[in-house]
Every structure is written in structure tokens, then in C-alpha cells.
Amino acid sequence: MRALRIHAGPVARQHIEKNGLQPADICTLPGAAGGPKGLILGPLDRFIFGQWLPRSNQQVNLVGASIGAWRVATACLDEPAAAFERLEHDYIHQHFELQPGEKRPPAARVSELFGENLQAFYGGRVGEVLDHPRYRLHIVTARGRHILGREHRWRTPLGYLGAFLTNTVHRKAMGAWLERVVFSTQHAALPFATSDYRTRQVSLSEANFKLALQASCSIPFVLQAVHNIPGAPPGAYWDGAITDYHLHLNYAASGGPKGLVLYPHFQQAVVPGWLDKSLKWRHKSTRYLDNMVLLAPDPDWVRTLPNGKLPDRNDFTHYGQDLAGRVKAWTGVTSASAQLVDEFEAWLRQPDIGQVHAL
């Protein structure tokens, strides 16, 4: 059974039909939010950043939200393949001991431990990320406005209820509650247009890198918001997935370097925001993705994995304190996903447009 499905927008498809796909074609690579689902992409990350992209020398923009931000920031480290192996190991083995009477760990404890993990992972190495000679990093966060300007035990739930209801009517209107704030490598232009949603850009620095990355991963009510990040507008910052779950951004209209967007993803649909997950009419492709090549696991192949699905946050509840059971299941998934790389490498050697599906 084939594991990999390749999807492409119309512009990307025309390019592949004429030229195949070369590492020099890539100008942007997004990293989606989705928690443990991102584990399926570990082998692809190691191949793309450890072997394939180094065969070219152009500038590449890396855009990430939540776990995707952690992935693309990891790509900026020296020896990225080894760094991705460590990320995979650390993510699989994360564990939160429950105190008597607890059904889940409190957000304060999760945030504290996550901050410690980021310090252990990037401590002394932030310069490698910020000064990468080729990669320009863009970390997406969601900054609360008005009632969501500070985290509060009753204001925050009310604010997110308002954001949910507003978003259901019109995605852009959710900007009254939350705005997209992108922390970028200094002097790097955003690789997407921003007319779709209220957006700010802030320069990354040694002082704000780990805080911005933690904010991008801070799921509301699971982790605490990160407040008052140095160099950024004051306020509460949450998971970038809230505004940009799968980074359905206007890459095609970017004023930056022209090229293709290569998107290792865990599914075909590029869902705009986290609050759009149940709004199926927003899961379709748009002209924003015309120059995108998307790599995703075949849904039939996914059903052959442990538990018949991709890892997800429900596994923390399903396995509870059975760390060994969860580690075994998730490691089985990451081992199986090496097949994605084998098939992508084979296709790159002999690009068959017949194997490229519409996005």
C-alpha cells in the first residue's frame, strides 16, 4: 500500500509537469499546528532539511504555528537531522505526573515544564536559529485584544466564546478578539499577503525567541498565555493555531521571492484557523495555495498505523499514566512513516504527474 499522496495547486502542477521538482524551486515551507499529528512528519523533516534542501542555496522562508513552529525552528539548528531526532524523542516521551485527585495537569504546571523543555532544547543555540544563512523563520502567535488582552479565569472563556461566534459568521471579523502576530527573523519580509486577517510583525531576538515559541504552542486552557513578550505589543499571546491552524495563507500573492511552497502536512485539507475545524466549507483549497505542493499520508495507509490513526492529544487521556504504552504506539507511527520518505525520494527521481492530485 502506498503511504504518500502528493497534491498540488494549478501553478505548482504546471511547474512539475514541465520541470519536475528541484530543491531550488522552493521559496517557502510551512509547519502546521496539530500537536502529536506532526510526529508523522519526522522522517520527511529529516530528509528535506538534512539532505534535499541543502542541495540548493536560495533563501527559504519557514512559517510555523504551534508544533509546526517548533519543527521549523528546529530546522534552523546546525545538523538539523540530529535535532529533529531529538525533537521526536523528547515529544514522544513527554509526561506529566498527576497529583491525587487530578484528571489532567493544571495549565501552570504544563507551561512551566514546557518552558523548561524549550530551555533545555535551545539553550545556548538561539543564535544558530536567528543567524541561519539561508532560512528565514516566522513564528505565528495569536495576541488577545480587548477582553482577551490579559488571561483571566472568566474573561478568557467569555472572550473565546465571542471569538468562536464571530468567526462562525466571518473569519476576518474574529480580528476584533485576536490578531495574528508573527515573530520573524530580523529584516525578513513576510512570505504571504496579510489582507486576509489583522496582522503584526515583530523581529525575533535572543530576548524573545523562546517566549514567542512557547506562546505559539500555548493552547488556551491547556497552557497559560505568555504575557508581554519583549519587543512585541503588550498583552496575552496564545497558540498560533487559533488564527492559523494549518497556515492557509496567501502565499501566491506574496511580494517576496517567487517559487513554490512545499508543505509536508498530515492531511490534504489546509484548514484556516483552529475555530474552523468544524466548519467544513472552509476546508477547501483556494487561490492562496495555487503555488503549493503538499505532501500528506494516504488516509487508507493511516488506518494501518497503531490505533488506526495518527497520534493526537486524545492519546494523553487514552493512555493516561501508561507512558510505555503511548511511547510504543507513537514510536510505531514514526517508524512506519519512513515509508513516506522512500516514496518521495523515488518520485523526485522520476516525477510522475499522474501521481500528483489536485489540492
N, C-alpha and C positions, 0 to 999 in steps of 0.2 A: 504494500500500500504506500502511495506517495504521501509524504508528510508536508511538502511545501506547496503553497499556492502563490503565484506571482500576479499581482494586479497592477494596472497602470492607467493613468489618465490619458486622454487623447493625445496631448502633446508628447508625453513620455513614450507612449506606444509608437508614435511615428518615428521618434528618435531611435528606439530599439530596433524597429523594423529595418531602418537604414544603416545603423551603426553598431548594433549590439549595445552592451552596457560596459563602460570602462570606468575605473575609479576617478579619472579626471573629469567625468561628466557630472559629478556630484557637487552641489553647492550647499546643500542643507540636509541635516539628518535630525529628525525629531525623536524624542523619547517620551512615550505615553505614560500617563498615570495608570494605575490598575493594581497596585500592591503586588502580591505574590504572583500574579499572572505574568509579570515581567521576567520571572525566572526562566520561562520557556525560551527567552531570547539570549541567554548567556552564551551559548556556543556561537551564535551569529555575531554577537558583540565582539567576542574574542577573534573571530575570523576577520570581520570587517575592519576593526581598528588595529588588530595586531598584524594582519597580513595584506589585506586588499587595499585599503586607502593609502597605506604607506608607499604604494607603487606610483602615486601621483604627488604633486606638490602644490596644488591650488589651496586657497583658503576655504575652509568649510565651517559653516555655522551649525552649532549644535544647540537645539532647543529642547528643554525638558521641563516636565512638571511632575512633582511627587517622586515616585520611584524612578521615573524617567529622568528627572533632574539628577538624581544620584548616579544613574547609569552614564549619562553624557558627561557629567563632571569627572567620573572615573576614567572615561576615555581620554581625558586631558592629562592624566598622570603619565610619568615615564613608565615604560614597559606595561602598556595597558592590558595586555592579555593576562599577565600575572595579577594585576589589580582587579580585573573582572573575576578571576578565580576567587580572590579573597572576598569580594563583594558577595558573590554567590554563597560561599561558605558562611559568612557572617549573617547573611539574611536568613538562610535556611535554619541556622542554629540559634537564632534569637529566641529568648524565652523569658517570660515574666511570671515569677512565682506569685501565687495568690495567697493572701493572708486569710485566716479563718473568717468565714462569712462572706468573702468576696466572690462575685461571679466573674468579674473582669478587673484588671488592674486600673486604678484611678489615672486620669489623664496626666496629673502632675508627675506621677512616677514614670509613666511611659515617656513623657517628654524629657525627664531628667536622664533616663537611661539612653534614650536616643541621642541626646546631646553628647553624652559620654562616648557613645559609639562613633559619632562623627569626628570627635576629637581624636580618638584612637586611630581612625581610618585616615584622616587628612592631616593630623598633627605634624607640623614641620614640612608639609608638602603643598601648601596652598599656592606657593609661588609657581610650582610646576603647572598648576591649573591655569592661573591667571596669565602666565607668560608663555603659554604654548605657542610655538612658532607658526602653527597653521590653523588651529581650532579656535573659534570664537564662541564662547559659552554664553547661553542665555537661559537663566533660571526663572521660571514663571511662578509668581505667587499671587494670592488674592488678598487685597487690602480692604478691610472693612470701612464703610463710610457711615456717618451719622450714628444711628443706634448701634451699629456694629464697629464703631471706632475703638471701643475697648471691650475686652472679653468680660462678661458679667453673667451670673447664674440665671437671670431671667431675661435680660436684654438680648443676649446672644440667641437663645431659642426663638424669641419673637422676631429678631432680625432675619434669621434664616427662614422662618416661615414666610415673612414678607418677600424675601428673595425668591423663594420657591414659587409663590403665587404669581409674582411679577414675571418671572422667567417663563412660566407656562403661557402667558399672554404674548410676550415678545422677549426674545433673548437679550436684545440690546438694552431694554428697559431695566434689566437687572443691575445695570450700572449705577442705578440710584442707591443700591445697597453695597455693592462690591465693585472694585475696579481691578483690572489686570496691572500688576507692577512687575516688570521684567528687569532682573539684575543681570547686566551684561558685561562682558569683557570691555575694559575701557576703550573708548573710541570706536566700538563696533556698532554699526548700524543694524537695526532690527531686520531680519531676513523675511519679513512679512509686512503687509499693509495693516493699518490699525483703524480703518474706518468702521470695522465691524463692531467694536466694543471699546469702552473707555479704557485708555492705556497710558501708563507712565513707564519711563525707562530710567534706571539708576545704574551707575557704574559699580562694578564689583571691585572689592578691595580686600586686603588681608583682614580688615576690621569687620567686614560684613559678610564674607563668603559663607562661613559655617552657619551663621544666623539665617541668611537667605535660604540656604539649602534646607535647614531644619524647618523654616516656615513653609517652604514648598511641599514638605512632607507632612505637615501638621493637619491631619484630618480633624475637622471640628468634632468636639465632644470625645474624641479618642486621644488626641494630644491637645495640649494647651496652645493657644495662639502665641506667636512671637511678637513682642511689642517693641516699637521704637528702634528699628534697625539702623545702625549708623549710616549716614549719607542718604537715607530714604525719608519720605514724608512720615510724620509720626502716626501711630495707630497700631491696630492689631493686624497681623499678617497670618493667613491660613494657607492651606493646601492649594497649590496652583491648579489642581484638578477641578476646583469649584468653578472657575471661569473657563478652564481649558483642559477638559478631561483627556481628550485624545489629540489636542492641538490641531483642530480643524481650522487652520489659519490661512490667510490669503497669501500663500507663497507665490502664486502665479503673478500677482501684481506687485511683488517686491521691487523696490528700486535698486537693490543690491546686485551682486554678480549673478549673471544668468547661468542656469544649469538645471539639473534635475534634483528633486527631493527624494532621497532614499529613506524609506520608512520601515524598519523592522518592527512589526506590530504583532499583537497576539490575536487579532481578528481582522476581518475585512472592513467593518464599519469604523469610520472615524467620527466618533460622537463628539459634538462641540464642547459641552460642559457637563459636569457631574450631575447637575439637576436635570439634564436632558436624557438620562439613561432610560427613563420610562416613556419618553416622547419619541416614538419610533419614526415619526415623519421627519425628525431632524437627524436621522442616522444615514441619510442618503449622501452620495458624493455630490459635490458642487464644482463650479468652475475654479474655485480656490485650489483644487487638487489636480488641475489639468497636467501639471508637470511632475506628478508624483509616481514613483514606483514603490509599491507596498508589498512587503514580504510577510506572509502570515501562515500559521499552521492550518492544514486542511481540517475542517470540522469532523470529518469521519475519522481521520487519524487521531485527533484529540480524544475521541471516545475509546481509543485503545490504551490510553495512558492510565496510570494508577488512579482509581476512583472514577475513571471515565471522564475526566475534566481537567482543565488547567488548575493549578493551585489558586486559592483565593483566600480572602480574610476569614471566611466561614470555617476554614480548616483550623484556625486557632481555637474556635469553640468546639468543633467536632472532636479534635484530639485532646483538648483540654490540657492537662498536665502530662499527657503521654508524648513527651518530646521525641522519644525514639521513634514512635510510630509516624509522627509528622515528618521527621527528618528522612525516614525511609521512603515515604511516599513522594516527597518533594525531590529527593535525590534521584529517584526513579524517573521522574519527569525530566530533570535536567540531563540525565544520561541519554534518554531517548531522543532528546531534541538535537543531539549531534547529527541526526539524520537530516535536519533542515540545512545544515552547512554542507553536507555531502551533495545534496541535490542542488543547492545554489551554486556551488563550485562547478558542478557538471553543466548546469545551464549557462553559466558565464563562459565556459569554454566553447559551447555550441548553442548560442542564444536562439531558441525556437519561439517565434512569435505566436505559434499555435498554442503554446503553454501559458501565454500571458492573457489573463482575464481582465475584463473591464473593471474599473474601480467603482 
